[in-house]
Amino acid sequence: MTSIDRNLKHPGNQQGWVLVVGLVILVMLTMLSMGLMKTARLEEKMAGATRDMNLSFQAAETALREAENFIESQTVESIFDSDTSENEIYRKIEDEPDDLFVLDWNDTNSKAITGTLIEVTTSPRYMIKKLKKVGGSNLTITGYGDDDATPRPTIFRVTVRGTGGTNNRATLLRSHYSKAF
């Protein structure tokens, strides 16, 4: 009589190794699935953070373009030279706020863009600072100045802040823009 026949005829002779092996395999599969779930959750957080970062950058780019369009639409330079600073404009003698990351960007120190952006919680804002005029008269070898009648460009520094899907993510961009009036 073989051992297989003996175990089938007498069930009391079985040792239960199949149950032990089955439980070990189940524990290994559980640990593997828990590790995969943790990895999937981490990848989902990374994807959300990347999306939020892209939204804040695109919002800041939108504000930058609007500020540049604002400068370009001005026909006279005197708006940047007035004694009272407009909400979004800082004259050459005025200073911008020191720490732009912790600054509460509001209506007293910056201007919100017109319109709204989809999926952005806070409207992007910008501030413009007039820096200086560049260029000047052309000097000849003899030292006499020949002033050409072309207008000299004025340099502006544009600082913008855009947020993403949450206010926890913010992007600051700074650009220099020139226009001859």
C-alpha atoms as one frame of an Amber mdcrd trajectory, in Angstrom:
protein
   0.000   0.000   0.000   1.386   3.409  -0.967   1.485   6.460   1.271  -1.182
   8.218  -0.807  -3.602   5.364  -0.299  -2.800   5.267   3.393  -3.515   9.053
   3.886  -6.785   8.882   2.001  -8.013   5.873   3.995  -6.922   7.350   7.329
  -7.477  11.156   7.441  -5.922  11.343  10.938  -2.477  10.752   9.428  -2.454
  14.146   7.572  -0.166  16.786   9.112  -1.825  20.088   7.792   1.141  21.437
   5.845  -1.102  22.693   3.051  -2.825  25.014   5.515   0.492  26.406   6.784
   1.847  26.951   3.268  -1.446  28.588   2.223  -1.331  30.996   5.184   2.293
  31.930   4.461   1.405  32.691   0.839  -1.571  34.810   1.963   0.644  36.813
   4.342   3.174  37.430   1.566   0.434  38.556  -0.844  -1.007  40.889   1.812
   2.373  42.505   2.431   2.948  42.906  -1.306  -0.474  44.509  -1.869   0.045
  46.902   1.071   3.371  48.011  -0.409   1.765  48.562  -3.803  -1.051  50.595
  -2.244   1.482  52.799  -0.445   3.396  53.351  -3.689   0.192  54.171  -5.586
  -0.848  56.683  -2.903   2.579  58.359  -3.038   2.458  58.569  -6.832  -1.021
  60.108  -6.636   0.239  62.783  -4.226   3.188  63.519  -6.511   0.892  63.836
  -9.522  -1.395  66.210  -7.598   1.540  68.355  -6.489   2.882  68.512 -10.049
  -0.543  69.527 -11.359  -0.840  72.198  -8.658   2.629  73.504  -9.488   1.771
  73.701 -13.203  -1.490  75.533 -12.442   0.312  78.109 -10.299   2.985  78.644
 -12.963   0.386  79.101 -15.704  -1.560  81.536 -13.505   1.621  83.540 -12.883
   2.394  83.566 -16.614  -1.117  84.894 -17.292  -0.603  87.724 -14.799   2.801
  88.507 -16.319   1.299  88.861 -19.791  -1.512  91.061 -18.478   0.945  93.365
 -16.682   3.036  93.671 -19.837  -0.122  94.443 -21.815  -0.995  97.107 -19.229
   2.390  98.781 -19.724   2.104  98.517 -23.498  -1.385 100.051 -23.496  -0.230
 103.242 -21.738   0.268 106.173 -24.083   2.040 108.485 -21.648   4.667 107.796
 -19.047   3.148 110.170 -16.504   0.969 107.447 -14.983   4.167 105.963 -13.575
   5.411 109.331 -12.262   2.418 110.504 -10.238   2.858 111.435  -6.576   0.309
 108.856  -5.479   1.055 105.296  -6.400  -1.696 103.384  -8.077  -2.538  99.996
  -6.587  -0.242  98.018  -8.869   2.386 100.652  -9.710   5.462 101.591  -7.709
   7.297 104.696  -8.788  11.050 104.772  -9.129  11.501 106.287  -5.663   9.182
 103.788  -3.952  10.305 100.391  -2.797   8.539  97.150  -3.373   7.674  95.059
  -0.322  10.677  93.218   1.118   9.619  89.585   1.306   7.318  88.733  -1.568
   6.776  85.153  -0.365   5.187  86.061   2.960   3.529  89.253   1.703  -0.247
  89.254   1.754  -0.896  90.100  -1.884  -3.987  92.317  -1.687  -5.545  95.376
  -3.318  -3.227  97.836  -1.591   0.017  96.471  -3.034  -0.900  94.586  -6.196
  -3.552  94.276  -8.856  -5.552  91.167  -9.711  -5.941  90.161 -13.320  -9.216
  90.754 -15.058 -11.312  87.650 -15.469 -11.024  84.331 -13.699  -8.962  81.242
 -14.345 -10.455  77.761 -14.159  -9.303  75.557 -11.252  -7.225  78.354  -9.645
  -8.388  79.290  -6.141  -7.036  82.846  -5.982  -6.781  85.220  -8.890  -3.142
  85.894  -9.854  -1.819  89.358  -9.017   0.928  91.647 -10.289   2.889  94.743
  -9.333   4.921  97.035 -11.593   7.930  99.131 -10.596   9.341 101.832 -12.849
  13.129 101.536 -12.845  14.820 103.952 -15.252  15.240 105.231 -18.783  18.041
 103.779 -20.840  20.016 105.215 -23.714  20.735 108.894 -24.208  22.524 111.195
 -26.531  25.145 109.957 -28.927  28.565 111.527 -28.407  30.806 112.191 -31.338
  34.600 111.968 -31.281  34.867 115.704 -30.823  32.717 115.509 -27.687  29.660
 117.273 -29.035  26.413 115.519 -28.260  24.072 114.752 -31.067  20.708 113.959
 -29.572  18.675 111.833 -31.863  14.974 112.523 -31.524  14.031 108.909 -30.912
  12.288 108.246 -27.603  14.327 106.478 -24.961  12.879 103.255 -23.553  11.868
 103.033 -19.912  12.565  99.820 -18.005   9.913  98.325 -15.721  10.186  95.404
 -13.324   7.056  93.265 -13.228   6.544  90.891 -10.308   3.649  88.434 -10.330
   2.248  85.771  -8.033   0.027  82.912  -9.097  -1.518  80.155  -6.996  -2.608
  76.709  -8.030  -5.592  74.583  -7.103  -4.849  75.360  -3.447  -3.320  78.407
  -1.799  -0.507  76.215  -0.467   1.313  76.404  -3.803   2.444  79.765  -5.157
   4.726  80.749  -8.007   6.511  84.102  -8.157   7.820  85.353 -11.482   9.769
  88.502 -12.203  10.336  90.053 -15.595  11.831  93.239 -16.978   9.910  95.023
 -19.692  10.809  98.139 -21.637   8.702 100.578 -23.567   9.506 103.805 -25.345
   6.823 106.430 -24.801
